[in-house]
Amino acid sequence: MSHALTATLAATLAAISARAIDIRRALHAHPELMWQEHTTAAVVRAELDRLGIPWQPCADTGTLGRLGENKFGRHLAFRADLDALPLDEATGLPWASTNPGCMHACGHDGHTASLLAAAAYLKSREDELPGPITLLFQPAEEGGHGAQHMIDAGALNGIDAIFGYHNWPPLPFGSAACPLGPVMAANAEWTIVITGRGAHASTPHDGIDPIVCGAQFVSAVQQVVSRCTAPQEAAVVTVTCFHAGTADNIIPDSAELIGTVRAGTTEQRDALAAHVERILHATAAACGATATFDYRPCYPATVNHAAEAEIARAALRSELGSEQLIDAGMPLMAAEDFGAFLRVKPGAFLLLGAGRPGQPVEGCHSPRFDFNDELIPLVARLWARIAGLRMP
């Protein structure tokens, strides 16, 4: 490219990024929970209208934008998520949430803004695209299975490959991960009710204590990872809630425990749950109690397809340098709705470092989290490279 063209493209991207940052902060100030992203969807659609990009609604608050529809090359999709989380913000920033009890604590505001920036940049070079592009703005990532709703509505029809990313504050800005296999875990929730027989606290022999039974289960279930899972396999079993009792002198009839299982593959997640249930019933039987196990699979593992991951890794190497690609510590035990897309179409999911040098790491889902706006031009460039554009 000539120096003049390089300078023009750089100026274009700078102007696009500045606007996208303004949009991001406006979205951050007005977050919406899953399936309530009506204002967010309106912002996305208005910006696509401004850019002259045709769009259609999909799965209620979701939106599909289209570029290069007359192209005959490989049809790629790029995805961003829209929804916020139910917690109060504690950043004190000028663009902090104005909706009490609702906050963009995972960076979906930034994901949306960066896809809008990419949309603007790709639109400015639409004639150079080798194939059509779909811009996929997804609702309800935070537990609402928005990806599957979009799939069911036909969002991936005609798509050859799909790409997405998540900001990741524990990694410093300028580093990234895009493994050739599992990126993020499959997760599931479970609720257990242990039923014993209530009694006075002074006569425990007259009852069957569900609290003692539950405590034994909590201890025993720690063996699922340490003794039922190969050391090379990533797995998590965590008890997160234990509810029982009403007074100091009453042994209750029942106890409720809630927890999660997570693994690097969907099959391993389900195997972990089977171990948990087996230990539960054995422990309950040993105590003379009974138990129920309500197992609720959530998201499948997010597993990259090797060919598409290599395409993304090449773009990352070009933008960040080979030494900035991190493969250790994968997969993460967090879960992502993007895994549903990768079960239907080839694609890859990237983790982009968002940590700020010299500042404390405020991870996703923290009330002090704020998206790193430096990611916006980087994502626009990465998506442009993956789309097949030559970059200065």
Residue, then its C-alpha position, 0 to 999 in steps of 0.5 A: m500500500s502507498h503511504a497516502l493510502t495507509a495514512t487514509l485508512a489509519a485516519t478512517l479507523a481512528a475516526i470509526s474507533a472514536r465514535a465506537i468508544d462513544i457508543r460503548r460508553a453510552l451502552h455502558a450507562h444504559p445496560e439491559l438484562m438478557w431478553q430486555e435489550h430493546t434500547t441496545a438493539a435500537v442503538v445497533r440498528a440505528e448505527l447500521d442504518r447510518l452506515g448503510i448496512p442492511w439488517q434484519p431482526c433475529a430472535d427478538t432483540g438480536t440483529l443480523g447485518r449484511l455486507g458484501e451480499n453480491k460477493f461469491g467467496r466464503h461467507l463469514a460471520f462475526r458475533a457480539d453479545l448485547d446483555a448486561l448482568p444483574l449487579d450494582e456498579a461500583t466504578g464511579l466512572p462518568w459513564a457508569s450504569t444509570n440503571p440500579g441493579c444492572m451493569h455491563a460487568c462482562g464487557h458486552d458493551g465493548h463487544t457490541a461497540s467493537l463489532l459496530a466499529a468493524a462494521a463501519y471499517l468493513k463497509s468503508r472497504e466493502d468493494e474489497l471483500p472477497g465474500p459476504i459478511t454477516l454481523l451477528f448481534q446476539p441477545a441473552e448470552e448470560g444464561g439465556h441461550g441466546a445463541q441457540h435462539m438465533i440458530d433456531a431463527g436461521a442466523l447461521n443459514g448460508i454461513d461458512a464460518i463464524f468468529g467471536y471474541h471475549n475481552w479477558p482482563p487477567l491477560p495483559f492488553g496486547s496478548a491473546a489466546c486462540p487454542l486449536g481446541p477447547v477455549m472455554a468450559a461446558n457448564a451445568e448447574w445442580t440443585i440437591v435436596i437431602t431429606g432426613r427427619g426433623a427432631h429437637a437438637s437435644t435428641p439427635h437420635d430421634g431424627i435423621d440430620p440432613i445437615v450432617c449428611g450434606a456436610q459429608f456430601v460436600s467433603a466426599v464430592q471433592q474427590v470427583v476431580s481429585r480421584c475420578t478425573a485424569p490430572q491432564e483434564a480440566a474439571v471443576v466441581t463446586v458447592t456454592c450454596f448450603h441452605a438448612g435450618t431455622a433455629d438453634n434447637i431444631i434439626p430440620d427435615s431437609a437441606e438444599l445444596i446448589g453447585t456447578v460442574r464444569a469441564g473442557t468437554t461437554e461429555q466430561r461435564d456430564a460424566l462429572a455430574a454422574h459422579v456427583e449424583r452417585i456420591l450423593h445417593a451413597t452418602a444419603a443412604a449411609c446416613g439413612a436419608t434420601a436425596t434428589f438431584d436436579y441436573r441442569p446442563c447450561y452451555p456446551a464447551t466452546v471448542n475451536h475448529a483447528a482450521e479457523a483457529e489457525i486463520a485467527r491466530a495468523a491475524l493475531r500474529s500479524e497484529l500482536g506478534s507471535e510471542q503474544l499468543i498464549d496457549a497455557g492455561m486453556p481451556l478456561m473454566a468459565a463458559e460461553d454461549f458461543g459454543a452453541f455456534l461452534r457445534v453447528k458451524p466451523g469457527a473460532f473464539l478468541l480471548l483478547g487481553a484487556g489488562r491495563p499496565g500498573q492497574p489492579v485486575e478487575g475481572c469480568h463480573s466484578p462491580r468495578f469492571d470496565f471494558n478496555d476501549e483500546l480493544i475496539p480498533l484492534v478488533a476492527r483490524l482483526w476482523a478485517r484481516i480474517a475477512g480477507l482485507r489487506m491491512p496496512 
